[in-house]
Amino acid sequence: MRSTAAALGVDPMALYHYFPGRAALLDALVEQAFAPLDPLAAQLERLPDAASRLRRLSEVYLACVVSAPQITHQLARQGGGALSRRFDALFRQALQIQGPVDADAMAAQAVLVDYLHGVALAGSPEAPRALERGWPVVISGLGTQLKLCVKVQQGE
């Protein structure tokens, strides 16, 4: 907290006035950085199929990760906590999964998250275009893993 306060040019006690510790500060930063995920559930309901819902989830999540790479690094070291649970719920909604998630779906979700983190953390300002270029391969692989019947068209 002292180094964070120094970087911000404030007294460390000022941070403790708002956050009881480092974990609470990180939680607040994560909440703000990943706030664009909040309205996503309503958007996913309006999309016609699993492929388009997964793509929208991926686009929004990727934009969040690109905007906060240091937070993403920290989450990777500590685990995602509430953010992981929020992504889990959106992933389940995108695939319209009811009930327990099977091992194939969990593996597909892990692959998608790892892919998105890799695209974002590679440091390229072209991350959204990299997602667009790689999307046919990603959705095809996820579809195979999940045994989804999704059509993937180039430029989708």
N, C-alpha and C positions, 0 to 999 in steps of 0.2 A: 504494500500500500504506500510505503514511503517513496519508492521509485516512481509509482504512478502519480502521486501528488507532486513530486518534483517535476515530472514531465509536464504536468498541467499547470505548474506554477502556483500551486495552492498549498496550504498547510495540511499535513496528513490528517490532523484532527477534523478538518473540514470534510474530508471523505468519510470519516467514521461517523460524522453527524448524519449522513444520508445512507451509509451502507455499513452494516456491522462487521463486515470482513471482506476478504478478497472474493470468496464464493458469491456473496450477494452482489458485489460489483459486477462480476462476470455474468451472473444471471441477468442483471439489468441491461448489460451491453448486448447479450444474446437476444433478449426480448426486443430491443430496439432494432438490431440489425436484421432480425428475421420476422419483423412485423408484417412485411408483405405477404407472408403465408396466411395471416389471419382471415382475409376475405376470400381465400382460395376455395374453401369448401363450397361456397355458393356458386362460384364459377364452374367448378368441376361438375356440379349437378346439371348444368346447361349443355355440357359437351356430349356429343352423340355416342362415343365409343371409348374403349379402354385406351387405345393408342393416343387419341387426342387428349384424353384426361392425363395420361402419364407425361405426354409432351408438355402440357401446360404446367403441371407440377414441376417438371424438370427445369423449364425456363425460369419460373419464379424462384425456385430454390437456388439455381445457378446464379441468378442476379444477386441474391442475398450473399452467397459465398464469395462472389467476386468483390462485392462492396465491403466485405469484412474478412479478408484473408487471415489476419492475425487471430481473430476470434475463432475461426474455423480450425486453425492449427491448435489452439488451446483446447477446443472441444475434442479434437482427435486424440489428444493426450489424456484428457480427463473422462471422456465419454460424453455423450450428448444430452443426457438427462431429459428435461422437459422438451427440448427441441426434438430429440429422437422420438419421443412419444407423439409429438405433434406431426412429424413427418410420417410415422407409422400410420396414424389415423388417416392422413391424406392419401397415402399409398393404398390403404385398404379401400378407401372411398373410390379412388381412381379405378380400382379393379373390381369394385362392388363386391368385396369379400365380406361375407357375414360369418360370424362365429370365429373359431380359432384359425390362425394362419398356419398353413402347413410349411414344411421345410423348404419346398420348392419356391414358395412365395417369399419366404424369408431370405433365401439365397438370391433371388431376383432383386429384391429390395437392396440388399447389401451391394450387389454388383452395380446397380443404378447409382447409389450414393457414392460409391468409390469412383465410378466413372465421372460423375459430376464434380467431385472434389478434385480429381486429377485434372480435368479440363480447367477448372478455376485456378487451382494452385500452381499450374504450370507457369502462371504469370503473364499469360498472353492477354492483351487487350481485346483479342479476337474471340474470346470465350463463347459469346452467343453464336458466332458463325461456326466455331468448331463444333458446337452442339448440333447445329443444323446439318453440317456435313456428316457427322457421325451418327445422326439419329436413325437412319434406315438400318444400320447394323445393330444399334442398341435395341431398337424395338423388335427387330427380328429375333435377336438373341433372347430378349425377355419373353417374347411370344412363344418361342420354342420351350424355354424353361417353364413357363406357366401354362403351356398348352392352350394358349389363347388363339382364337381365330381372328387375327387382325390383318388387314391389308395395309401394306406400307407402300406409298407411292413416292417416287423421287420428288423432292422439293416440298414435301408435306410439312 
